[in-house]
């Protein structure tokens, strides 16, 4: 069994301004195994992108524990953090302008991070990466000469230029159509399967999230539930029409924190008819059942004299 490359325990992130404090992460707990391809989902403001920024070394946690590839991100100096971002993680953004320089060709864009880090055999490595993402035929094209999906595949190659151990993708299919999104996910799967790369995807795309082996849902800055693939991962991914079919490939599990607490999604509570902050809970026949509390019957008023 693969060891965990990311260990996150009781992670807290507080953003402070002059007048207010915003609690973005409230005791988040996630472990991610080396070589895993997984997705993190959640509504806007749930904390999923904040967590990705923590792993990427783009933001510092406020409290808790965060170890990535054996490194304690709380204890890294600024110089160590720069080296960590250069060698341990690669980032793919939704906005291609953050990945690509428009006046350089695809080949030059991929070579740029290797020039900054002093890597050798830059052209050979760049050509290898272009082939890996299926973009060798566009090596001399500039940004304006490529579609959004092609730009995103070049962005993936750039993120891999310095051989990171972890690839982080923030809404990688958010600005492309379904067919192009399928191509991008194919690239992630190929990297994961052939290179053993750990890939963590933050996404709103429910179709994309169904095509990985584990999905972690974050609500209100905490890990709320996990969906684990039901069938063989290899069998599922061999399907030809992944993005056209509605495949129920996962089963969902609620996540208990260290105190045994579980977070019930608001939409489920609304379906139960729970209006306040109390539910009825009982153990029966090997199951814990939760339901809305019964409302007391209205007391009859005595007749007026």
Beta strands, then each sheet from edge to edge (+ up, - down):
strand 1: 4-16
strand 2: 21-33
strand 3: 37-41
strand 4: 63-68
strand 5: 71-72
strand 6: 89-92
strand 7: 166-170
strand 8: 198-202
strand 9: 214-219
strand 10: 222-229
strand 11: 250-254
strand 12: 280-284
strand 13: 287-291
sheet 1: 2+ 1- 4+ 5-
sheet 2: 6+ 7+ 8+ 3+ 9+ 10- 11+
sheet 3: 12+ 13-
end
